[in-house]
Each structure stands twice: as structure tokens, then as C-alpha cells.
Amino acid sequence: MSGNLFAAVALSDDERHALAAVLRDSGVARRMPGKRTKPTNWHITTRFVGEATDPEADQLAYRIQDLMDVEPFRVVVDGIGGFPRPSKASVVYASVEDPTGSLSGLAALCDVAATDVGFEPEGRPFVPHLTLSRTRPPTDVTRFPESFDDPVRISVGAVTIFRTRSTREGPVYDPLHEIALVG
């Protein structure tokens, strides 16, 4: 099977519910522009790969496992931002604070693994985030809170390799491999 492949930190049900509550309580959920990402699809991408076969997905998972030297850690989802910039956002995201740099290190490890198995190096710098919606045309999201009163803590204990599958109801992210962090 082929389809877009990516490595990501999956959120637990409790973490998704906590984020949904913060978005609701802050008023963001009610005013969220664009085509929303389903909460079941919320994740923090550590490396987008693109079109790949199942054997390539297996190779990526094995290489990440070989390189894994990251202990479990926590990050904090703490506000709203937009790509390419908040005043003209085509992607609305929940910002992720990575105070220890562990998530950036995990993303770098996933990038090395991907290039080791033959994928092109990531061309953009890693910006930890969780996509909430996509907007067309781009919209101004500067009216949303840059930080939440009650940030959501996310436990990072594994990297999951996902494949995107298109359906009539929107994309579905099928988990193929879960690679536990050491520790």
C-alpha cells in the first residue's frame, strides 16, 4: 500500500479531551476558521515523509528504533498560531512548547532516520505544533490567544509511524508502527 507517511507523537484520549476543553473554554473552538482537523487525528508531527510504500515505512520504523536514545518527556500545548504567519494563516495550529529541546531532538532523530533510508532531508526548520485547521483563503488568527490560561501537558513516550488514507469523511491516519522512547 502507498500513501503519505509521517512520524508523529500521538495524543492519548485524555490529552485530546483536555485540549478540546481548553479550546472550548477559551472560545477558540467556536471561532475556529477553516476546515478543522478531527480530534482523533491530532498529533505532533516529528517528520513528514510523503509518498512511501509499506516496506519503506518498515525501514523507517526500524531505523528510528536503531537510533532511539531519547527518554520519555513532556511538552506543553499552550496557545494558537498560524503558518506561514498568524496574520495570514493557511494553517491554524496549537503551539507546542518544548522547554528541554527533547521534541526538537526527537524530530532531528526522525529526520536522520528518514534520510538514512533514502528520503530527502526535511527542507524546513522544525516548528513543534499541532494542526487544528486549514484555511482557504488565508485568514488572520491574531485574535486568538497566544497562550492559554491552563496549558495542556502532553506525555511523549513513543513515536508512531502513520499513513494517511483518504476517505469521504476526510483523512484517516492509520498507525503502522509505534517506537517506544528508551527509559
MOLIN-V114949 format. One line per field, one symbol per residue. phi: phi as a letter, one per 30 degrees, with the letter a starting at -180 (. if undefined). A space follows every 10 residues. Layout:
phi=???
This chain:
phi=.bkdcacacd cdedddddde ddddddided cddidddded cdacdcadcj dadddddddd ddddeddebc deabbbdblb bacdaedbdc bcbddbdbdc iddddddddd ddedddcjdd dddcddbdab dcabbbdebd cdddddbcdb dcdcdcbacc cccdbdbddj dbcddcbbcd ddj
